[in-house]
Amino acid sequence: MRLDDDETRNDDDNADPIDESTAPTEPVDEDSEPGSSDVTPETESSETDADPEDDLPEWEPLTPELVEEEAERGDFMLRWAVVLLAVLLGCYGIHQTTTLLRTASGQYMASHGLLPPSSDVFSLTATDRTWVNLGWGTDLILAGLYSLPGQEICLTLFAAVLAGLTLGLMVHISRPGLPNWWTSVMASVALLAAFPQFVAGPESVTLLGLAVQVWLLHRFGLSGRSRDLWALVGVQLLWVNLDPRAWIGLLLLLLYGLGEFLGNRVNRPGLASSEQRKLFWQVTGGVAVACLVNPFHIDALLAPFVLYGTEYPALQAYNLLGLDQPAAIDRLQHFPLTSIVYHRGEWGNWSWLNYHVIAGLLVLVAAAVTIYLNRRRTDYGHVTVLAGLFVLSLLAVRELAPAAVVAAVLASLNAQDWYKASFPQEYTIEPRELVFSRGGRSLTVLAFFAVAFLAISGRLTPERGRKLGLGFDPTLASAIEGMTADLNERLFTVSGDLADDLDRGNLNTTLRKQFASNKIRLPETVSLSSRRPGSTWTIRGSEPEHDFLVIRSAGRLAVYRDLGQDDRHRGFNFVPEQGDLMVWVGHRPFVDSRMRLYAGSGDDDLLSLHRRTRAALRLRRLVVGTGEGRQVVRVQVANETSDALEVILPPGGAKARERLDKSDLDANASTASIRSDTPQTGDARLWRSTFETFGITHVLPRLHGSSSPDYLSMFDLLQYPNHWQLVKIGSTTAVFYRKADAVNAIVPFLDSHTSDFVETAFRTVTDKLEPRPELARSESSYTSFLTQKRSAVVPSIARASHLAQILKSSQSNPGYQQALQEVGLRVANQELTGGPNSQAALAVLAQTAAIAHMAIRSANEGLAAVPDDVNGFMVLGIAYACLDDIESAFRGGDLSSPWAKRRYYESILALNQAIELDHNHAEALFTRYQRLRRLNRRDLALESLKHFDELTPLPRGAGEEQVELRRREVDDPLQELISEVEGIKKEIAQRFNPEDGSEPPNRLEHAMLLTQEQPGRGVFIGTALKLVNDDAQLAASPDVRLLKAQWMMEAGIFLDETTAMTLDEMFQELGEQGDRGASRTTLAISRLAYADYEQANQLWQGELAQLEQRRLGDALRKLPLILPPLQWPFDQLNSTMNLVLLHPSMQSEILFNVAMCHLEAGRVNQAGDELTRLLDDVPDSHLRPLAQFYISQITNKSLELIDSVGPMEMIPVEPEMFGPGPEATPPTKK
């Protein structure tokens, strides 16, 4: 033990004597003689000199007492640092959908008498089942917090407060009179293991309940007061109504009682007397009875059997883990801890190991080690508690967090007991002990700071996981917004100024007039309520089909018809998280995260039925034949017998069925119909039966979430348009309604809600789009180091990404490539509408172009709000590249003029910005390489392909097909480009560093030569740019700025190092220089990178006016009266050639670009007018087939042969039209 204060501190007699020379003196009387003064002048001088030093603290030698006080202050600081760290980690952006489900549950109970409902009220499938909601109390608390100002912020604070309370109790469980530095260390390590479970939900209550329970047991051990032990009954009574895992508290008491029983048998009891042991068992019995005091009674005690036998296995089936891939703790927590070592025949899945698991295991090991060190004094109850909780953590990683909380306390107490028995308790001033005491606590503080910094900067959690913040995580908020828009019918938008009236519950006349103007009858009696003040309101009518939602979006209020209140619309969600979101936005799911509710046995197992139905909606892969003649098909199966399959071929329907003998199938390569680990795949009988049973009208493939979107299901449904009608592609899902078997009540809805890409892209006017203020900028190293790594999803960009996937799927279809070839051939032969094949090709290209335009608009809409989203620029790059291919087919491949390269520039500018934001974006690099290679940009293509090759090495064990594809697509082109570019660089080095001392050539002229486009000749943009930049004076010349800006635009260089100007600044400077034709074209193209279509059109309109003025001036200056006789015929001929050939081509290109700006901006009517003007002003334009193609889509008129042929081509020229010339007669001789 430490010495008492009177034994360790110096007595007053031993204190340092006060220096009398420095003591204050009485003032000297003025009349006294100088000699009578007691203070000499020297002394006065020394007092004056010492006055400044009197303000400093008196020096005190270091004593053991001071070391002890210092250690106590340090321990106090460390304890509260752990608490503050817990509060910090508890402040998280809510990302799990279960919080939404529980809050919705609490809102329902709050409006229906507070008690939980006896049966399910949210789903489509389990309304007749008993809903055992053991966390009903927490649901009510969450609903109450959400009703407060701040709403979701209060939910975050709930988790933060419980985290602070839990760690506050843990760090204060300590042996009195002993250092508790180790206690803080163990608590901090346990915090790293447990903080993912400090959420707005019962998980936080589990950890707090254990901390309170252990704290009360510790207090009872110190005081012996019975009230401390009986308080456990009250804690359990509250706990069991808040948390489905409250049984862990009872288990802990039973485990401790078992240890006490064993310890008493070997004369090592943990409790002081038999009376205390009797009291302990009485309290344990009271806790068991308290577990029954809840609305579900015995279910609280049976909860562990349901959890490990039903819920965790079901969650594992929905949260599959990929081998050799990192596993997020949210998915891993449902699996046994042993799965990291062995899982489904695979040993050593170490990629699933994360620092949460490592921290939890470290705490358990530390507790075991301290118990071993303290084995002569340890409480047997500690041993059994630790062993029991370790077994729980083996059963599921989720229980590792509660085990770590208790183990941290056990490690602290046993370490203190061992330290007290093994080391002297008095403090010393020995250097070794000072270094240990001060240095160890300092390192602990630095470690806490490091954890806090990693948490704030987002490095403590994965990019798509939990992040610090308040309220809903941006990804979850985006999912809520997207799900609301995707599942309901959008009607119209109104001004955002009406939000204040809606918050006050006032449905004003302005909004009612908007309903009337859109031909929607709004009943006189409606109820208006605010779901989220300032953002979401509900309008409930007294009549069916008159329920509406008003949602703030992009500064305006969007009004939706709330289909969640219409029982005719019943959706099938693909994953439970979707179901949670559906409940939150007011729709009824097939299943959600309440595994216990939907689980069962046999036919009563809705979870198994859900998974089998989901698999049945996908297509079955069948391999017909063997060897080289085999054919792979993906189809739906209508019927199956022992020897044959009846399949339904795309696009579906009664006439699309075909019989396949199983003997003709390759059984090993085909998808098995029934396997032990896979339900029936592609079985149309199964999903039809399920949908008929529950009245399902539509399906909702998952297109959002932490894992990759389920594009496979979406594409499979798209293959059968006769079975499924695509109503909407949103940011979170694609809505497919049953078409062939639609119920009569839903048919009118389907007739008016078809997702026609061509109609939407070419005939629907969209809202005005704001341009982006600047080009994309990558984060600086400083910002990247300090800010959180978070991938926020913007709904419009997510929707654009889904459209881009459909676009890529369409491009990979052989029919698309055939359509490009067919149109190119027809344009060359001037018979664009020459037959059925041509019409089919036009339809394919129209559909693809429509998807591309929709993706462009959606991506630009999202980038206007979040201008640095790499996915948005990637979508633009893909869509513009697709349009480039389609329009080139109509052009005949002529891309010689800068105006004709519009799509190329748009694609390259978008891809360059994507790479600027993510330098290692492999898809952007390869797509950029393809576009650059297409236009012979050799050095830039080499740069992209080389970087792509470094990022995507060939995987181990790659097959021959993969190796051959890699060689053909990457290796061979890479070597070819390297050889060509290196040759050019050597040539330049020789020319500009001549060995004979001759004058090098002009840099600018040589750079222009390198960038000159000629058939079959490479263009070296990057090399030319470097050649100019090597001459600082030339690079800074204003005359070279335009060329450099144009080259930098293609090369993806956003900062000119020679002038320290950004590309934005260079374009701005060029725009201020005035009206120069060359700069107009470059500036107009550059404005497309900002989606500034208004400014681009102004520049092109100005260039068009300048072209007309120059053409008229040339014609007037070349008149015979002005020019000399000898010069006139030649200049007149040249002027005429320009008027006939060059000017019409330039005019038509400019008009077409103006039209495309209108079309991309959603101004479809203006686009049609400009295209019509093109045909009127330049009827024989080379762009006539392309312009007519777009006009036919905008006007919804089929393309006729006469429309695609210019007037000059319509003049019949036949041999019979010309008579024979006069025959030549020989001259007569005279």
Secondary structure, DSSP 8 states (H G I E B T S, - for coil): ----HHHHS--GGGS----GGGS------TTS-GGG-SS-HHHHHHHHHHGGGGGS-------HHHHHHHHHHHHHHHHHHHHHHHHHHH-B-B--THHHHHHHHHHHHHTTTSS--SB-SS-SS-TTSB---TTHHHHHHHHHHHTSTTTHHHHHHHHHHHHHHHHHHHHT---TTS--HHHHHHHHHHHHHHGGG-SSSHHHHHHHHHHHHHHHHHHHHHH--HHHHHHHHHHHHHHTTT-TTTHHHHHHHHHHHHHHHHHHHTT--SSSSHHHHHHHHHHHHHHHHHTT-STTTTHHHHHHHHIIIIIHHHHHHHS---TTS---HHHHTTS-GGGGTEETTEE--GGG--HHHHHHHHHHHHHHHHHHHTTTT--HHHHHHHHHHHHHHHH-GGGHHHHHHHHHHHHHHHHHHHHHHHS--S----HHHHIIIIIHHHHHHHHHHHHHHHHHTTTTS-TTS--B-SSB-HHHHHHHHHHHHHHSEEEEEEEGGGHHHHHTT---HHHHHHHHHTT----SSEEEEEEETTTEEEEEESSTT-EEEEEEETTEEEEEE-GGG-TT--EEESSHHHHHHHHHTT---S--S-HHHH--SGGG-HHHHHHHHHHHHS-EEEEESSGGG-EEEEEEEEEE-SSEEEEE-TT-SGGGEEEEEGGGB-TTTS--SS-SSS--SSBHHHHHHHHHHHT--EEE-B--SSS---HHHHHHHHT-TTTEEEEEE-SSBEEEEE-TT--GGGHHHHHT----HHHHHHH---------SS------HHHHHHS-------HHHHHHHHHHHHHHHHHHSHHHHHHHHHHHHHHHTT-TTSSHHHHHHHHHHHHHHHHHHHHHHHHHHHHHH-TT-HHHHHHHHHHHHHHHHHHHHHHTS---STGGGHHHHHHHHHHHHHHHH-TT-HHHHHHHHHHHHHTTBHHHHHHHHHHHHHHS---TT--HHHHHHHIIIIIHHHHHHHHHHHHHHHHHHHHHS-TT------HHHHHHHHT---TT--B-HHHHHHHHHTSHHHHT-HHHHHHHHHHHHHHT--EETTTTEEHHHHHHHHHTT---HHHHHHHHHHHHTTT-HHHHHHHHHHHHHHHHHHHHHHHHHT-TTTS-TTTHHHHHHHHHHIIIIIHHHHHHHHHHHHHHHHHHTT-HHHHHHHHHHHHHH-TT-TTHHHHHHHHHHHHT----GGGGS-HHHHS---GGGS------------
